[in-house]
Amino acid sequence: MPSSPSVIRQAGVVAIHGERICVVSSRGGKRWVVPKGCLEPGKTAAEVALQEAWEEAGLVGVLQPEPVGTYLYEKSGFTCHVTVFLMIVTEAADRWPEYAFRERCWLSLAQALLRIEDAGLRSLIREAMTIQMR
């Protein structure tokens, strides 16, 4: 996707432990999302995805080398373009940097698909689970 001033590039993770998916509340607490954040100079999308998994959900794990896909969403008049990776969780901390601002929830695939409003993200979660079950 070409860069433009109105496009914000982000990276995120679909974090899986067994047959459960981790979702986190948005910072405002109104929506359920996956951990994600803006790309940073000097960091790859994969590095940002791992960093956001830790900061927003307290998760550490193994990232699959290739993204499962991308999706777009609108925020504050900008289009956010998110590259999403699948992460197999190896550790979940009791406290993490954004512990006071976000709720972390482990859900089945069906439960996650019901909670997440963004159709593009729902599609990527389905794809990630298909890859995981192969």
RAVENLIN-V631958 format. One record per residue. RES is the residue in three letters. D_LAST is the distance of its C-alpha to the last C-alpha in Angstrom with 1 decimal. Layout:
[[RES;D_LAST] [RES;D_LAST]]
//
This chain:
[[MET;28.8] [PRO;32.4] [SER;34.0] [SER;36.9] [PRO;39.0] [SER;37.4] [VAL;33.7] [ILE;32.4] [ARG;29.3] [GLN;27.0] [ALA;23.8] [GLY;21.6] [VAL;18.6] [VAL;16.1] [ALA;16.4] [ILE;14.1] [HIS;15.2] [GLY;13.4] [GLU;12.8] [ARG;15.7] [ILE;16.4] [CYS;19.6] [VAL;22.1] [VAL;25.6] [SER;28.8] [SER;30.4] [ARG;33.4] [GLY;35.7] [GLY;33.7] [LYS;33.5] [ARG;29.8] [TRP;26.4] [VAL;24.4] [VAL;21.9] [PRO;23.7] [LYS;24.9] [GLY;28.1] [CYS;30.2] [LEU;29.7] [GLU;32.4] [PRO;34.4] [GLY;33.4] [LYS;29.8] [THR;26.6] [ALA;24.3] [ALA;21.9] [GLU;24.9] [VAL;26.0] [ALA;22.7] [LEU;22.8] [GLN;26.5] [GLU;26.1] [ALA;23.4] [TRP;26.2] [GLU;29.2] [GLU;28.0] [ALA;25.8] [GLY;26.7] [LEU;23.1] [VAL;22.3] [GLY;18.9] [VAL;16.8] [LEU;16.2] [GLN;13.5] [PRO;15.8] [GLU;15.3] [PRO;15.9] [VAL;13.7] [GLY;17.0] [THR;20.5] [TYR;22.6] [LEU;26.4] [TYR;28.6] [GLU;32.4] [LYS;34.3] [SER;38.0] [GLY;38.6] [PHE;36.0] [THR;32.6] [CYS;29.8] [HIS;27.1] [VAL;24.1] [THR;21.4] [VAL;18.4] [PHE;16.1] [LEU;13.3] [MET;14.8] [ILE;13.9] [VAL;17.3] [THR;19.3] [GLU;22.6] [ALA;24.2] [ALA;27.9] [ASP;30.5] [ARG;32.3] [TRP;31.4] [PRO;33.4] [GLU;32.9] [TYR;33.0] [ALA;36.2] [PHE;35.0] [ARG;31.5] [GLU;29.9] [ARG;26.4] [CYS;24.4] [TRP;21.2] [LEU;19.8] [SER;17.2] [LEU;15.3] [ALA;18.1] [GLN;20.8] [ALA;19.8] [LEU;19.7] [LEU;23.2] [ARG;24.6] [ILE;23.7] [GLU;26.2] [ASP;25.0] [ALA;23.2] [GLY;21.8] [LEU;20.3] [ARG;18.9] [SER;17.2] [LEU;15.6] [ILE;14.5] [ARG;12.8] [GLU;11.0] [ALA;10.2] [MET;8.8] [THR;6.6] [ILE;5.5] [GLN;5.6] [MET;3.8] [ARG;0.0]]
//
